[in-house]
Amino acid sequence: MKKIDITKFLILILLTLSGYLFLKYLGQTPLTSWDEAWYAEIARNILKTGGWFLLKWNGLPYFDHPPLGFWLMAISFKFIGVSELAARLPSAITGILSVLLVYALGKKLFAEKVGFLAGIILTTMPWFWLRSRQGNLDIILTFFMLLTIWLALKVKENFRWLPLLAISFGFALLTKTIIAIGLLPVIFLTIYKPKKEISIFYLLSSTFCFLIILTPWYLINYQTYGFNFLDRNIFVTGLKLPGAGALLSKSTLSSFNFQNSFRQIQNGISLWYKPYLVAFFFGLIFLPGRSFQVLYLWLGIYLLLFSTSLKAELWHFIILYPAISLLISAFLFKVSEKLARKLSLFNFFFLLVSVFIFWNSYRIIHGLYKDIVKNQPINEEVTLSQLAGQNQGTIFIDDDYWPAAVFYSQRKVYSLPHSTDTQIKTVKQLFLVNSHPFQLLTKQWILNRDQIDPKKYEVLKQIGDRVLIKSR
């Protein structure tokens, strides 16, 4: 079999595996409130209003995250209709492409076998698998970060690739606030080549491409909302601070929690965690070289950044999973290479490595499909929200599925007590001061606790303890 045929065969395996795992049953479960239904409603509003730059949710401005992920979701809605499948499709597609990019990076940095096994590992990391099946931004961001690193390797060979690198990096920043900025040292290390001439033309054109992609959204929103927009987008959401004033505070500069970072990684990659620890710590000793330096810089920068934040959640670490999968695969490959003095012995060791990776992958995926992927019926949140959307009266909610209520009712929904555009904050207050007809999504025990007179409302539908009522 020719080498080109082997490459096509390995790519086909990765496409088939990731496509099956990321696409099967993709649209058969309702959107979760945080963040799927939230993001899907923002994307649907883009099509409703034509506001591609001034994002809206539930009638209010939204600028926690830049718009690229919502644009992709809106395009998906445009072509195949508003649905759970369409909301999740951008994540699934970029998840599959990310697996192929990990293969390409492994092949370029180490060897084709490293890239292939790294692709298998990434596909079977539980939270990468899960987020690739959800309408979120993490996998889209990961894809553009991987594409940026791959283009950096191409720039090292030929400077003409620099404008494409700038575009990809701009797209990463346009997906999820400023987190991709941590990739800059990795890009510089990857590109750096002693005595390499820099083309001023490509440098200027790349800068132009980058600014054209990134600045319009920031300028339009700053012009419309002022500094409140930047404070929310950059400091509160991007840097996980209370606001700009907390940037240089003593508590911010002195807080490091590496234990939380490693715990979140363990929760996200499951059975790959122990191989990762072995590869991470022993690789520092035994595996020098530029390629490993790129992976360690990638991991080190983000471990440091996330360890300074008390709000770093499990899904934030997904951008490290490609580096982890490459590190595990490359470490096992190099160890096999060092242990083997003859080609036949190397093949034996690498066969053991391959068997271990496939065996571990099977255990993970078998558990995921057994516990998570089910043909679930429409749940009570969807049923009650859809019914509320069909009836007259302002909709209020005193429950934890606010975004789902907005998405499935296709109406504005006021949350008690979280809505900032109403003075009504409790169920008691709602019945006391609101003389207009209204509906309330709540729980029966809340009505009982607040001693709401049953004569003041009509039960439209009750499922379990959740109830939709209408004022009399």
DRENMARPA-917096 format. One record per residue (C-alpha): x, y, z. Coordinates in Angstrom, 3 decimals, decimal comma. Layout:
# residues N
atom east=X&north=Y&up=Z
...
***
This chain:
# residues 472
atom east=0,000&north=0,000&up=0,000
atom east=1,389&north=3,389&up=-0,992
atom east=2,027&north=6,080&up=1,615
atom east=-0,656&north=8,354&up=0,190
atom east=-3,156&north=5,488&up=0,494
atom east=-2,215&north=4,964&up=4,145
atom east=-2,781&north=8,669&up=4,835
atom east=-6,220&north=8,562&up=3,209
atom east=-7,078&north=5,397&up=5,112
atom east=-6,123&north=6,912&up=8,494
atom east=-8,080&north=10,105&up=7,737
atom east=-11,095&north=8,009&up=6,751
atom east=-10,951&north=6,147&up=10,078
atom east=-10,816&north=9,417&up=12,031
atom east=-13,647&north=10,920&up=9,964
atom east=-15,814&north=7,848&up=10,442
atom east=-15,165&north=7,533&up=14,173
atom east=-15,560&north=11,223&up=15,053
atom east=-18,511&north=11,625&up=12,677
atom east=-20,319&north=8,681&up=14,273
atom east=-19,594&north=9,757&up=17,849
atom east=-20,334&north=13,458&up=17,353
atom east=-23,337&north=13,272&up=14,991
atom east=-25,350&north=10,228&up=16,105
atom east=-28,571&north=11,232&up=17,954
atom east=-27,383&north=14,859&up=17,746
atom east=-30,834&north=16,448&up=17,565
atom east=-32,851&north=14,032&up=19,667
atom east=-32,567&north=15,729&up=23,061
atom east=-33,847&north=19,188&up=24,117
atom east=-31,433&north=22,102&up=24,388
atom east=-30,136&north=22,600&up=27,914
atom east=-30,768&north=25,960&up=29,562
atom east=-27,155&north=26,852&up=30,238
atom east=-25,797&north=27,446&up=27,687
atom east=-27,384&north=25,748&up=24,671
atom east=-30,853&north=27,323&up=24,733
atom east=-29,320&north=30,673&up=25,688
atom east=-26,958&north=30,696&up=22,693
atom east=-29,561&north=29,257&up=20,309
atom east=-31,980&north=32,086&up=21,156
atom east=-29,251&north=34,666&up=20,456
atom east=-28,629&north=33,023&up=17,075
atom east=-32,346&north=32,935&up=16,261
atom east=-32,617&north=36,637&up=17,109
atom east=-29,929&north=37,351&up=14,518
atom east=-32,237&north=35,956&up=11,835
atom east=-35,292&north=37,689&up=13,325
atom east=-33,786&north=41,170&up=13,570
atom east=-30,910&north=41,061&up=11,090
atom east=-28,677&north=42,308&up=13,926
atom east=-25,464&north=40,457&up=13,129
atom east=-23,324&north=42,778&up=15,268
atom east=-25,676&north=43,962&up=18,038
atom east=-26,619&north=40,653&up=19,645
atom east=-29,817&north=40,346&up=21,683
atom east=-31,206&north=37,865&up=24,167
atom east=-34,702&north=38,082&up=25,654
atom east=-35,004&north=41,664&up=24,431
atom east=-31,785&north=42,845&up=26,103
atom east=-28,265&north=43,475&up=24,705
atom east=-25,858&north=40,544&up=24,880
atom east=-22,111&north=41,056&up=24,717
atom east=-20,586&north=38,392&up=26,968
atom east=-19,021&north=36,707&up=23,933
atom east=-18,172&north=37,841&up=20,398
atom east=-20,531&north=36,814&up=17,597
atom east=-18,754&north=34,232&up=15,413
atom east=-20,208&north=31,161&up=17,144
atom east=-23,680&north=32,696&up=17,016
atom east=-23,216&north=33,579&up=13,343
atom east=-22,394&north=29,952&up=12,537
atom east=-25,450&north=28,804&up=14,483
atom east=-27,648&north=31,374&up=12,710
atom east=-26,365&north=30,187&up=9,330
atom east=-27,185&north=26,628&up=10,356
atom east=-30,713&north=27,759&up=11,299
atom east=-31,037&north=29,542&up=7,967
atom east=-30,250&north=26,453&up=5,911
atom east=-31,883&north=23,614&up=7,866
atom east=-34,367&north=25,402&up=10,137
atom east=-34,392&north=26,272&up=13,828
atom east=-33,935&north=22,999&up=15,699
atom east=-31,761&north=21,222&up=18,234
atom east=-29,809&north=19,609&up=15,396
atom east=-29,092&north=22,936&up=13,711
atom east=-28,034&north=24,531&up=17,017
atom east=-25,483&north=21,782&up=17,654
atom east=-24,224&north=21,236&up=14,122
atom east=-21,479&north=23,944&up=14,166
atom east=-19,935&north=22,339&up=17,270
atom east=-20,137&north=18,835&up=15,796
atom east=-18,565&north=19,865&up=12,476
atom east=-15,756&north=21,875&up=14,094
atom east=-15,225&north=18,944&up=16,487
atom east=-14,658&north=16,587&up=13,549
atom east=-12,360&north=19,134&up=11,874
atom east=-10,441&north=19,543&up=15,150
atom east=-9,735&north=15,817&up=15,231
atom east=-8,341&north=16,037&up=11,693
atom east=-6,229&north=19,054&up=12,650
atom east=-4,771&north=17,163&up=15,620
atom east=-3,857&north=14,391&up=13,182
atom east=-2,223&north=16,961&up=10,890
atom east=-0,346&north=18,605&up=13,781
atom east=0,877&north=15,268&up=15,128
atom east=2,059&north=14,268&up=11,678
atom east=3,912&north=17,569&up=11,186
atom east=5,405&north=17,825&up=14,673
atom east=6,260&north=14,147&up=15,229
atom east=5,019&north=11,377&up=12,927
atom east=1,866&north=10,277&up=11,152
atom east=1,223&north=7,532&up=13,710
atom east=1,392&north=10,102&up=16,503
atom east=-1,205&north=12,266&up=14,788
atom east=-3,541&north=9,346&up=14,157
atom east=-3,461&north=8,032&up=17,730
atom east=-3,762&north=11,588&up=19,094
atom east=-6,905&north=11,983&up=17,001
atom east=-8,344&north=8,817&up=18,543
atom east=-7,495&north=10,056&up=22,038
atom east=-9,045&north=13,498&up=21,462
atom east=-12,231&north=11,988&up=20,021
atom east=-12,710&north=9,870&up=23,140
atom east=-11,986&north=12,512&up=25,776
atom east=-15,399&north=12,706&up=27,514
atom east=-15,821&north=16,459&up=27,655
atom east=-14,505&north=17,012&up=24,143
atom east=-17,023&north=14,393&up=22,990
atom east=-19,815&north=15,981&up=25,027
atom east=-19,124&north=19,583&up=23,991
atom east=-18,889&north=18,535&up=20,331
atom east=-22,499&north=17,395&up=20,724
atom east=-23,747&north=20,638&up=22,305
atom east=-24,574&north=24,085&up=20,994
atom east=-21,707&north=25,840&up=22,761
atom east=-18,616&north=27,850&up=21,785
atom east=-15,778&north=25,764&up=23,247
atom east=-15,228&north=23,400&up=20,318
atom east=-15,516&north=26,199&up=17,744
atom east=-12,829&north=28,094&up=19,676
atom east=-10,658&north=24,959&up=19,899
atom east=-10,923&north=24,446&up=16,144
atom east=-9,704&north=27,958&up=15,309
atom east=-6,884&north=27,698&up=17,858
atom east=-5,754&north=24,410&up=16,288
atom east=-6,037&north=25,889&up=12,806
atom east=-3,918&north=28,854&up=13,941
atom east=-1,141&north=26,583&up=15,247
atom east=-1,206&north=24,485&up=12,072
atom east=-0,976&north=27,651&up=9,954
atom east=1,930&north=28,825&up=12,136
atom east=3,787&north=25,661&up=11,100
atom east=3,006&north=26,509&up=7,466
atom east=4,257&north=30,077&up=7,981
atom east=7,547&north=28,675&up=9,235
atom east=7,930&north=26,992&up=5,846
atom east=6,564&north=29,862&up=3,750
atom east=5,739&north=33,393&up=4,919
atom east=2,868&north=33,627&up=2,428
atom east=0,689&north=31,706&up=4,865
atom east=0,823&north=34,597&up=7,380
atom east=-2,415&north=36,352&up=6,256
atom east=-4,340&north=33,086&up=6,691
atom east=-2,821&north=32,683&up=10,153
atom east=-3,951&north=36,219&up=11,027
atom east=-7,477&north=35,453&up=9,802
atom east=-7,652&north=32,227&up=11,816
atom east=-6,353&north=33,928&up=14,956
atom east=-8,871&north=36,728&up=14,455
atom east=-11,665&north=34,160&up=14,204
atom east=-10,486&north=32,554&up=17,457
atom east=-10,699&north=35,924&up=19,221
atom east=-14,079&north=36,551&up=17,590
atom east=-15,432&north=33,312&up=19,069
atom east=-14,921&north=33,601&up=22,821
atom east=-13,640&north=36,865&up=24,278
atom east=-9,886&north=37,146&up=24,781
atom east=-8,835&north=33,645&up=25,831
atom east=-7,071&north=32,943&up=22,515
atom east=-4,526&north=35,697&up=23,273
atom east=-2,687&north=33,136&up=25,416
atom east=-1,834&north=31,381&up=22,163
atom east=0,523&north=34,171&up=21,025
atom east=3,718&north=32,759&up=22,637
atom east=2,937&north=29,359&up=21,083
atom east=2,552&north=31,000&up=17,660
atom east=5,854&north=32,864&up=18,025
atom east=7,718&north=29,740&up=19,171
atom east=6,261&north=27,747&up=16,288
atom east=7,089&north=30,361&up=13,649
atom east=10,521&north=31,325&up=14,973
atom east=13,376&north=30,444&up=12,680
atom east=16,832&north=32,024&up=13,100
atom east=17,862&north=34,422&up=10,321
atom east=14,510&north=34,074&up=8,537
atom east=13,673&north=37,193&up=6,565
atom east=10,368&north=38,910&up=7,365
atom east=8,283&north=40,186&up=4,486
atom east=6,890&north=43,655&up=5,276
atom east=4,157&north=43,188&up=2,665
atom east=2,805&north=40,000&up=4,249
atom east=3,191&north=41,469&up=7,723
atom east=1,108&north=44,528&up=6,835
atom east=-1,486&north=42,560&up=4,887
atom east=-1,825&north=40,128&up=7,788
atom east=-2,329&north=42,982&up=10,250
atom east=-4,991&north=44,424&up=7,963
atom east=-6,812&north=41,064&up=7,739
atom east=-6,700&north=40,642&up=11,501
atom east=-8,103&north=44,110&up=12,204
atom east=-10,823&north=43,823&up=9,545
atom east=-12,092&north=40,646&up=11,212
atom east=-11,885&north=41,699&up=14,845
atom east=-12,481&north=45,445&up=15,133
atom east=-15,955&north=46,002&up=13,562
atom east=-17,827&north=44,104&up=16,284
atom east=-15,901&north=45,822&up=19,088
atom east=-16,221&north=49,297&up=17,551
atom east=-19,958&north=48,982&up=16,841
atom east=-20,734&north=47,699&up=20,329
atom east=-18,496&north=50,256&up=22,041
atom east=-20,141&north=53,038&up=20,066
atom east=-23,584&north=51,726&up=21,062
atom east=-23,047&north=50,732&up=24,717
atom east=-19,879&north=52,530&up=25,782
atom east=-17,430&north=51,238&up=28,402
atom east=-20,061&north=48,979&up=29,998
atom east=-19,690&north=46,745&up=26,946
atom east=-15,896&north=46,466&up=27,295
atom east=-16,116&north=45,977&up=31,050
atom east=-18,562&north=43,083&up=30,662
atom east=-16,917&north=41,465&up=27,638
atom east=-13,242&north=41,746&up=28,570
atom east=-13,038&north=41,920&up=32,344
atom east=-16,139&north=40,170&up=33,702
atom east=-16,523&north=37,425&up=31,082
atom east=-13,019&north=37,236&up=29,592
atom east=-10,851&north=37,651&up=32,695
atom east=-13,466&north=36,391&up=35,218
atom east=-13,124&north=39,544&up=37,341
atom east=-15,832&north=41,618&up=39,047
atom east=-14,872&north=44,441&up=36,693
atom east=-11,990&north=46,529&up=35,344
atom east=-11,215&north=47,877&up=38,821
atom east=-10,237&north=44,405&up=40,036
atom east=-7,567&north=43,891&up=37,356
atom east=-4,553&north=44,785&up=39,531
atom east=-6,047&north=44,017&up=42,922
atom east=-3,959&north=42,130&up=45,459
atom east=-6,373&north=39,192&up=45,574
atom east=-6,260&north=38,804&up=41,787
atom east=-2,461&north=38,910&up=41,544
atom east=-1,822&north=36,541&up=44,474
atom east=-4,375&north=33,787&up=43,789
atom east=-3,050&north=30,603&up=42,213
atom east=-4,867&north=27,293&up=42,337
atom east=-3,071&north=24,660&up=40,296
atom east=-4,849&north=21,911&up=42,229
atom east=-8,188&north=23,054&up=40,820
atom east=-6,752&north=23,107&up=37,289
atom east=-5,522&north=19,527&up=37,455
atom east=-8,784&north=18,418&up=39,088
atom east=-10,808&north=19,982&up=36,281
atom east=-8,595&north=18,330&up=33,671
atom east=-9,033&north=14,981&up=35,422
atom east=-12,814&north=15,371&up=35,376
atom east=-12,761&north=16,284&up=31,707
atom east=-10,476&north=13,617&up=30,245
atom east=-11,343&north=10,771&up=32,629
atom east=-9,302&north=7,612&up=31,916
atom east=-6,738&north=9,610&up=29,924
atom east=-5,684&north=11,501&up=33,063
atom east=-3,081&north=9,040&up=34,365
atom east=-1,412&north=8,604&up=30,943
atom east=-1,393&north=12,415&up=30,716
atom east=0,361&north=12,800&up=34,095
atom east=2,992&north=10,226&up=33,132
atom east=3,588&north=11,887&up=29,758
atom east=3,605&north=15,399&up=31,256
atom east=6,122&north=14,852&up=34,045
atom east=8,404&north=12,243&up=32,461
atom east=8,318&north=14,028&up=29,130
atom east=9,915&north=17,058&up=30,784
atom east=12,923&north=14,891&up=31,621
atom east=13,304&north=12,590&up=28,657
atom east=11,819&north=14,375&up=25,644
atom east=13,578&north=17,583&up=24,617
atom east=12,990&north=19,236&up=21,260
atom east=11,060&north=22,089&up=19,629
atom east=7,921&north=20,026&up=19,051
atom east=7,603&north=19,112&up=22,720
atom east=8,398&north=22,698&up=23,686
atom east=5,391&north=23,843&up=21,673
atom east=3,106&north=21,443&up=23,576
atom east=4,518&north=22,343&up=26,988
atom east=4,274&north=26,074&up=26,288
atom east=0,667&north=25,592&up=25,151
atom east=-0,181&north=23,662&up=28,334
atom east=1,907&north=25,816&up=30,657
atom east=0,458&north=29,163&up=29,606
atom east=-3,148&north=28,117&up=29,996
atom east=-2,570&north=26,170&up=33,211
atom east=-1,050&north=29,348&up=34,627
atom east=-3,886&north=31,553&up=33,346
atom east=-6,663&north=29,256&up=34,531
atom east=-4,984&north=28,763&up=37,897
atom east=-5,272&north=32,511&up=38,593
atom east=-9,059&north=32,371&up=38,285
atom east=-11,425&north=30,986&up=40,894
atom east=-14,083&north=30,778&up=38,171
atom east=-12,241&north=28,430&up=35,787
atom east=-14,751&north=25,707&up=34,977
atom east=-14,324&north=22,232&up=33,546
atom east=-15,231&north=23,237&up=29,969
atom east=-12,679&north=26,067&up=29,887
atom east=-9,894&north=23,471&up=29,839
atom east=-11,130&north=21,891&up=26,584
atom east=-8,702&north=24,084&up=24,622
atom east=-5,901&north=22,071&up=26,297
atom east=-7,236&north=18,671&up=25,246
atom east=-5,577&north=18,660&up=21,793
atom east=-2,195&north=19,400&up=23,404
atom east=-2,807&north=16,673&up=25,988
atom east=-3,772&north=14,116&up=23,335
atom east=-0,673&north=14,972&up=21,286
atom east=1,552&north=14,794&up=24,365
atom east=0,254&north=11,348&up=25,367
atom east=0,563&north=9,953&up=21,847
atom east=3,991&north=11,500&up=21,187
atom east=5,359&north=10,387&up=24,563
atom east=4,261&north=6,785&up=24,004
atom east=5,656&north=6,908&up=20,476
atom east=9,033&north=8,250&up=21,625
atom east=9,245&north=5,770&up=24,504
atom east=8,554&north=2,923&up=22,076
atom east=11,228&north=4,332&up=19,793
atom east=13,787&north=4,541&up=22,577
atom east=13,034&north=1,066&up=23,897
atom east=13,380&north=-0,495&up=20,483
atom east=16,748&north=-0,905&up=18,858
atom east=15,413&north=-2,741&up=15,865
atom east=12,517&north=-1,896&up=13,567
atom east=10,650&north=-5,105&up=14,318
atom east=10,900&north=-4,461&up=18,047
atom east=9,686&north=-0,909&up=17,562
atom east=6,628&north=-2,192&up=15,717
atom east=5,947&north=-4,537&up=18,634
atom east=6,132&north=-1,736&up=21,202
atom east=4,020&north=0,589&up=19,083
atom east=1,457&north=-2,161&up=18,585
atom east=1,138&north=-2,383&up=22,378
atom east=0,697&north=1,398&up=22,532
atom east=-2,003&north=1,268&up=19,853
atom east=-3,845&north=-1,548&up=21,612
atom east=-3,764&north=0,410&up=24,883
atom east=-5,170&north=3,550&up=23,227
atom east=-7,970&north=1,700&up=21,449
atom east=-8,823&north=-0,300&up=24,595
atom east=-8,971&north=2,852&up=26,732
atom east=-11,037&north=4,598&up=24,053
atom east=-13,543&north=1,747&up=23,969
atom east=-13,998&north=1,834&up=27,759
atom east=-14,666&north=5,579&up=27,690
atom east=-17,077&north=5,610&up=24,745
atom east=-18,959&north=2,543&up=25,959
atom east=-19,584&north=4,298&up=29,257
atom east=-20,568&north=7,593&up=27,624
atom east=-23,122&north=6,068&up=25,291
atom east=-24,503&north=3,843&up=28,018
atom east=-25,005&north=6,710&up=30,480
atom east=-25,666&north=9,796&up=28,330
atom east=-26,775&north=9,151&up=24,755
atom east=-30,412&north=8,096&up=24,902
atom east=-33,463&north=8,686&up=22,766
atom east=-34,960&north=10,937&up=25,437
atom east=-38,558&north=12,149&up=25,253
atom east=-39,348&north=15,869&up=25,278
atom east=-38,986&north=16,939&up=28,920
atom east=-41,296&north=18,988&up=31,095
atom east=-39,295&north=22,206&up=30,611
atom east=-39,943&north=22,115&up=26,864
atom east=-43,612&north=21,125&up=27,185
atom east=-44,463&north=23,844&up=29,705
atom east=-42,488&north=26,524&up=27,829
atom east=-44,148&north=25,719&up=24,511
atom east=-47,587&north=25,846&up=26,127
atom east=-46,790&north=29,217&up=27,729
atom east=-45,829&north=30,549&up=24,307
atom east=-49,236&north=29,582&up=22,918
atom east=-51,238&north=31,474&up=25,576
atom east=-51,861&north=35,161&up=26,185
atom east=-50,260&north=37,026&up=29,071
atom east=-46,801&north=38,112&up=30,129
atom east=-44,612&north=35,129&up=31,008
atom east=-42,700&north=34,986&up=34,299
atom east=-40,530&north=32,141&up=35,558
atom east=-39,433&north=31,212&up=39,057
atom east=-37,401&north=28,143&up=38,137
atom east=-33,911&north=27,286&up=36,866
atom east=-34,636&north=26,840&up=33,136
atom east=-34,980&north=30,484&up=32,091
atom east=-33,076&north=30,216&up=28,744
atom east=-35,024&north=27,091&up=27,751
atom east=-38,277&north=28,895&up=28,585
atom east=-37,276&north=31,786&up=26,313
atom east=-36,190&north=29,540&up=23,438
atom east=-39,112&north=27,105&up=23,456
atom east=-41,830&north=29,682&up=24,184
atom east=-40,391&north=32,035&up=21,524
atom east=-41,473&north=34,880&up=23,798
atom east=-39,901&north=37,294&up=26,239
atom east=-39,744&north=35,710&up=29,692
atom east=-39,106&north=37,595&up=32,944
atom east=-37,111&north=35,713&up=35,565
atom east=-37,812&north=36,087&up=39,270
atom east=-35,516&north=37,450&up=40,642
atom east=-32,867&north=37,715&up=37,893
atom east=-34,448&north=39,942&up=35,226
atom east=-33,005&north=43,445&up=35,340
atom east=-35,856&north=45,004&up=33,333
atom east=-38,636&north=44,403&up=35,883
atom east=-39,115&north=45,510&up=39,476
atom east=-40,990&north=42,310&up=40,340
atom east=-38,627&north=39,913&up=42,111
atom east=-40,788&north=37,362&up=43,981
atom east=-43,927&north=35,289&up=43,392
atom east=-45,724&north=37,085&up=46,232
atom east=-44,888&north=40,447&up=44,720
atom east=-46,089&north=39,245&up=41,306
atom east=-49,557&north=38,456&up=42,657
atom east=-49,704&north=41,647&up=44,725
atom east=-48,683&north=44,310&up=42,182
atom east=-49,313&north=42,871&up=38,717
atom east=-52,864&north=43,661&up=37,604
atom east=-52,287&north=42,514&up=34,007
atom east=-52,866&north=38,895&up=32,907
atom east=-49,727&north=36,849&up=33,351
atom east=-48,433&north=33,274&up=33,248
atom east=-45,969&north=31,817&up=35,716
atom east=-43,645&north=28,850&up=35,275
atom east=-42,844&north=27,669&up=38,768
atom east=-43,037&north=24,717&up=41,164
atom east=-46,016&north=23,728&up=43,235
atom east=-44,065&north=23,829&up=46,498
atom east=-43,171&north=27,483&up=45,845
atom east=-46,860&north=28,379&up=45,511
atom east=-47,562&north=26,462&up=48,721
atom east=-44,647&north=28,056&up=50,549
atom east=-45,712&north=31,573&up=49,578
atom east=-49,336&north=30,764&up=50,483
atom east=-50,693&north=31,862&up=47,116
atom east=-54,486&north=31,569&up=47,116
atom east=-55,492&north=28,913&up=44,511
atom east=-58,467&north=31,108&up=43,611
atom east=-56,059&north=33,681&up=42,138
atom east=-54,721&north=31,385&up=39,441
atom east=-55,630&north=28,627&up=37,018
atom east=-53,379&north=25,620&up=36,516
atom east=-52,784&north=25,262&up=32,774
atom east=-50,551&north=22,208&up=33,086
atom east=-48,626&north=20,388&up=35,799
atom east=-45,886&north=17,805&up=35,227
atom east=-44,484&north=16,396&up=38,415
atom east=-43,793&north=19,340&up=40,712
atom east=-43,364&north=21,809&up=37,841
atom east=-46,435&north=23,821&up=36,940
atom east=-47,627&north=26,468&up=34,480
atom east=-50,319&north=28,722&up=35,946
atom east=-52,307&north=31,702&up=34,640
atom east=-53,620&north=34,574&up=36,733
atom east=-57,412&north=34,896&up=37,064
***
